[in-house]
Amino acid sequence: MPRPVQVATGQASKRSIFKPEHQACEPTEDKPRYYYVNPLQAPTGVWAGSQQYVDFELPPELGVLNSANLRMSIQWNGVDAAQLPSMPPTPYWLSRVEVYLGADLVSTTYADTIWHETLAFLSEQNARNVADTYNLNLDLSPRNYFSPASYAAATAATPANGALTVDADGVVTTTSSGFYYVSLDCTPLKSMKPYVRGFNSRFKFRVYFPSSVIAQYKVNVNGTVSTAPTFYTAITPAVASLQLIAEEAQVDASSLARLEAAHKAGVIDYTAIVSERLQDSPPSYVAGQNTTTFLRAFRNRSAALAVYFTRPVPPNDQVTQRLAFSALQLLDSRGNKITEILDNDLLTSKIFPDQINSSYPNSAPADQRTIVVLPFCSNLDDVILRGCNRGGMQLTSLEQLVVTPDSGTANTPLPNGEMSMVGSNTMLTAVSYSYAHITCVAGKHNIRFESSA
């Protein structure tokens, strides 16, 4: 038996007994609590041609926020349930998410960042476990879309009425509950885990939807839904239901009492990690020729930069595609090197998994895996998930990101399966994970970034 530890037992008597050391834990009655929050506005006109948004306010009685997820069900007007349409991964059902505290905008998180932190920053097994929930195939690729994308185009094909080749993973399956989810743990509230009751102002998620999302479903040669489909046609889905699920963390009573006292009668400082974004689309990326982008949007202390390349307006089944490059280097305002010249393979196979507990750049489909981080901290995972200050760098808006394109041909896969970035239709996106602080003094809040610029 391990060394015994003396503990007190009994609600009233508190008599002393001994327990084995590995079992000497304090019994608690903490239970997880979930709040189902309805939107403040009805989700009307979503994806119907204009950008719409809905607001969700966190309940003021909520304790420590542990997690937040958007739960959606989709209505397929006139579509046979046996022939479910294909749609992009759920993070791309949104265009961005804004977080407010009272009237103050805390952060804006875009669909790409939601995707990265929802799937790409997970371990391979964890990502596969939630693939269906986020409308993905098991290899983490989007559901297939097909071309021609309409019955009319298909019947005009050569040979006429020629059937399209259908991959098995092109058929969308539903989750067991019939709902799909978008994780909102990509916002600063994930690292903060705020004690919501302690703030006088309300926390609010404002969820923006893109102007359109196109799905495809199966029809037969006559253009009608059939159990023996031949072609695919486009359809605009509708949101049938929409709720925010907020999970309250399990916290013992004594800790809650201390949290309440600190918020109402003291000063409590939360570190929040805010993702700031910069995009640049140079006239052309030429194979082997360096291109420099000034990071003018970043002037706060940063834990890391995430860098990736995409097509500006990709097709629905390529929204997660990331384009290849040869090397990156970060320079200061005078052209002095901040980093060495870091090649693609080193950034994806070594630096990314060292900083984030994920093998995504080594396990995802070849044309999607090129997401890289330039870290200024010792552990980016710890920074994003817990808000721990593991180091950083003060950005001044004058830093230069030097990109060396790959040696491929525009819109052509490289021998390793990655898509070439060269050409005139490539967008660079850089995301800075910046340190911010939300301070609560007697219930009143203040928001500031760490900055000396």
N, C-alpha and C positions, 0 to 999 in steps of 0.2 A: 504493500500500500504506500502511495506517495506520502510525503510529510503532511500530517494533519494540520488543518487550519481551524481556529476557533471562530465560530460565527454565532450570531443571535438568531433564534427562531421563535415563532409564535407572535400573533398580532398584539397580544396584551402583555404576556409574561416576558417576552424577549429573553428566554432562557438561553444559556450557552450550550452549544454542542460542537462537535468536531466533524469536519467534512474533509474528504481527500482534497489535496491542494488543487487538482485540476477541475474540481467541481465547486470550488468555493467562490461562486459568482452570486451577485445580489439578485434575488428574484424580482422580476418586474411584471407589470400587467399591461405593458405598452402594446397597442394594436395599430396597424396601419389604417389610415383613414383616407378615403377618396371622395373628392368633391366633383360632382358633375355640374359644369357651368354652362348655361345657355348663352348664346350671343346676344348682345344688346340690340343688334339689328338683324332682321331676317335675311338669310343669304339668298337674296333674289338677284337674278340677272348675272349670276356667276358664270364666267366663260362664255357669255353670250355676245361678245363684241366690244365691251368696254370694261375697264378695270374697276373692280369692286373690292370693298373691304368690309370686314366685320370686327367688332370689338368684344373682348372678353375681360371682365374685371374679376380679379381674384377675390373670393369672399373675405370680408374683413375679419371674420372669426377664425380664419385659417392660421395654424401655428407656423412651424418651419416648413417651407416649401421644399420638397425633395425632388419632384419631377413634374413635368407638364407635357401632355400629349393632346393633339387634336384628333378627334374621332369623327370619321366621315362615312356616310353611305351614299352610293351613287345610284341615280335613277337612269335607266336605259329606255328611253321612250321608243316603243314599237319594236324592241329587240327581243328575240326569243332568249329566255334565260339559259337555254342549253348552248347557245352560241355567244358566249360572253365576249364583249369587245376587248381590245388591247388598249392600254393607256400608258403614259410614261410612269416612272417611279413616283411615289407619292410626294417626295420633297418638291417635285416640279409641278405639282398641282397648285402650288403657291408661287408667288413671285418674290415676296419678302415678308418678314415679320418685324414689327416695331414693338419695343417695350417702353412703356411710360410709367413714371412714378408721379402721380398727380398730373400736372400739366407738362412735366419735364420729359423730353425724349431721352431715354437712356442709351438705346442702341437700335441699329437696323441690321438685320441678318438676312442675307439673300439666299436664293434657292440652292446655289452651288455650295455655300457653306453649310446649309442644312443637310445637304446630301453628304458632304465630307464627314461631318460630325455624327451623322446618323448611321452611316454604313462604313465609309472608308477608314474611319478612326477606330473601328471595332476589330477585335481578333477575327480571323477567318471563320472559326466555328460559330462565334456569336453572330456574325453577319449573316451566315447561312441560316441560322435559327430564325431570324426575323425577315427573311427574304420575301415570303408570301405576304406578310403584314405590310410591307412597303412596296408591294407589287413588282417584285423582281423574280427573275429566274434563279435557280439555285447557284449558278455560276456568277451571280451578282450582275448579270447583264440585263438591260431593259427588255420588256416583252417586245417581240418582233413586230415591226410594221411591214407592210407589203406594198409592192408597186407593180402594176398601176393601183392607185389608191381609190379608184371609183369603178363602178360597174361600166360606165360609158367608156372609160379609158381602156378597161380590160377587153371589152368587146371589139374595140377598134384595133386591138393588138394583132400582131402577125405570129402565128395563124389566128384568124378570127375565132373568138370564143375559146382561145387557148387557156387551159387551167393554170393557175399560179401554183408554184411549188410551195408547200406548206411545211415549215419546220414544226416539230412537236412542241417546242416551247413557245410557239406563237399564240397558243390558246391560253387566255387568262383564266386562272382559277380564283375562286373567292376564298377568303379566310373562313374559318369554321363559324365565326359569328356573323359574317357578311359585312363587317366593317373594315375600313382601312384606316391607317394611322399616320400622322406626321408628328415626329418628335420635335418638341419645342425646347429640348434640353441643350440646344445649340446657342441659346441666348445667355447673357451674363447671369441670369438668375440661377443657372446650374452651378456656377462656381460660388455664388453668394450664399445660396440656400437661406434666403431672408426669413426672419421671424415676422410674418406679414402683420400679425396683430399689433406689433410694436410700432408701426408707422401710422401717422395720422392720415397720410395720403394713400390712395388706392393704387395697387399695381394693375396695369392693364396690358394685354396683348392686343395689338392691332394687326390683323392678318389680311394681307393683300393677295388677291388672286389675279393671274394673268388674264388678258382680254379674251383668250381662247385656249382651249385644250381640245385636241382632236383625238377621237378614238376611232378604231376600225373594227368592223364586225363582218361576219361571213354572210354571203348571199349566194344563191345559185345562179345559173345562167340566165334566168328570167329576171334577175334583180330583186328577188324576194328572199326572206329568211328561210333557210332550209336546213334539214338535218343532213343533207348531202351538199354542202356548200362548195362552190367553185371559185368565187371571187370575193374580194374584200371591198367594202365601201366605208366612207367616212361618216361619223355621227358626232354631234355635240352632246356630251352627257350633261346631266343636271345634278346639283347637290340635293339629295333627298333629306339628309339630316346632318347636323353639325354641332358638336359639343366639345368643350375643353374638359379634360380630366386632369385635375390637380391632385397630386399625392402629397399628403402631409407626412413628414418624417416622424419616426418613433423617437420621442424624447422623454426622459423620465421627468417626474413632477418637480423635483428639486432644480433641475436644469432649466425647466420652463420658468420657474419662479425667478431664477437669476436673470434669464433673458428678459423677462417682463420688467424687472427692476432696472436693468441696464438701459433699456429703450426709453423708459418713462422718466427715469431720474438720473441717468448718467449719459455717457457718450460711448457709442459703439460704432466701430469702423469696419465696414465690409470691403473686401477687395473683390472687384468685379472685372472679369476679362471680357473686353469689348472687341469684337471683330470689325475693323475698319477696312474699307475696300478701295482699291484703285484699279481702273481698267485703261488699257492703252491699245490702240489698233494702228500700228505703223503702216505706212503706204505698202510696204512689202518686206517680207523676211526672205533674204537671199541665202542660199545654201553656203555655209562656211563663212559668212560675212557678219561680223558683230553688229548688233543693234543696241543702242543705249536708251533706257527709259528712266527719267527722273521721278523719284517717288515723292511727288509734291503733296500728296494727300496725307502723309504721315509725319506728325510732329510731336508724338507722345512716346513715352517709354514703352518699348515693345518686348514681348517675350520671344517672338518668332515671326517670320514671314512665311506664309504659304503661297506658293507660286504655281500656276498652271496655265495652259494654253488651250483655247477652244475656238470653234467656229462661232461667229457672232450670232447667227440665227440657225442653230442646228435643227435637223429633222427630229421628230418626236422620239424616235428610237435611238438617237445619238446624243441626247442631252447630257449623258454622263461621259461622253467621249472626251478624252484628253490627248492632246497632240504631243508628239515627241520633240525633243530638242537635243542639242549636243552638250552644251555646258552653260553654267551661270556663274557670274561673279558679282559681288557687291562692293562698290567703291564709295568713299566718302565724297564730300563736296569738292575736294581738291584733286580727286582722282586717285587718292591713296587707297590701297586695297584694305577692305574690311575682312573679306574672305579670300581664300585662294580660288583659282578657277576650278569649279566643282562640276564634274561630268555627271550626266544623267544617271548612269549606273550606280555611282557612289551615292548620290542623293537618294535614289529609290531603294536600293538594296541594303544600305548600311545606315545612313543618317536618319531616314524616316522611321524605321523600326526601332532605332535606338532611342528616339524621342517619344514615340507613340507606340503603345502596345497593340500594334497592328501589322500584319503582313500584306496588307492590301496591294501595295505596289508590286509585290512578288506573286500574288495569288489571283488577282482580278484579271479579267480578259485583257489581252495585250493592248487593245486600243483605248482602254480606260484607266490604266494603272499609273500614268505619269503625273502623280501629284507629289510635289516635293516641299520640304520645309527647310528654311534657313534659320536655325535656332540661335537665340541669344541667351538661352537659359539651360539649366542642366537637365530638366525633365519637363517637356511640354505637356505630357499627359497630366502630370500633377498640377500644373498651372491651370489648365483648362477645366479639369474636373473639380479641383478643390480651391482654386484661387491662391495657392501657395506662391509666394514670391521666391522663385528659383533662379533669379537673375534676369537681366534684361539689358537693353541698349536704348539710349535716348536717340530717337530719330529726329531729324531737323528739317525735313522736306527737301533737302538738297542731295540726298544719297542717290547713287546711280546703280541701276540694275543692268548689267551687261549680259546680253543673250547671244549665244552662238547657236544658230539654227543647225539642224541636222543636215546631212548631205543628200537627202532624198529628193523626190519630185512631188510637187503640189498634188494633194488629194490622192496620194498613192501610199499604200502600206510599205513600211520598211521590211527587210527580211525577217526581223523578229516579231512582226505583226503589229507594231506601233504605227500610228498614222503620222506622216510627215507634217511638219508645221510650216514648211516653206510656202511662199506665195503671198498673195495680197488679201487673203480672206482669213486672217488669223488674229485673234484677240488675246492679249496678255492680261491676266488678272492676278493681282497681288493682294493678299489679305494680311493685315497686321493684327496680331493678338496683343492688344494694348492694355496696360494696367490702368484701372480706374478705381476710384473709391467712392462709396456711398456711405455717408456718415449720418447717423441718427442721434439727435440731441433732443431729449424730452419729447420724442415722437416726431420732431421736424427733421426733414432730410436735407442733405447737401450733396451734390454730385461734382466730382472733379477728376481729371486725368492726372496721372503722374507725368510731369513735364518740366523741363528746365529750358526749353527752347524759347 
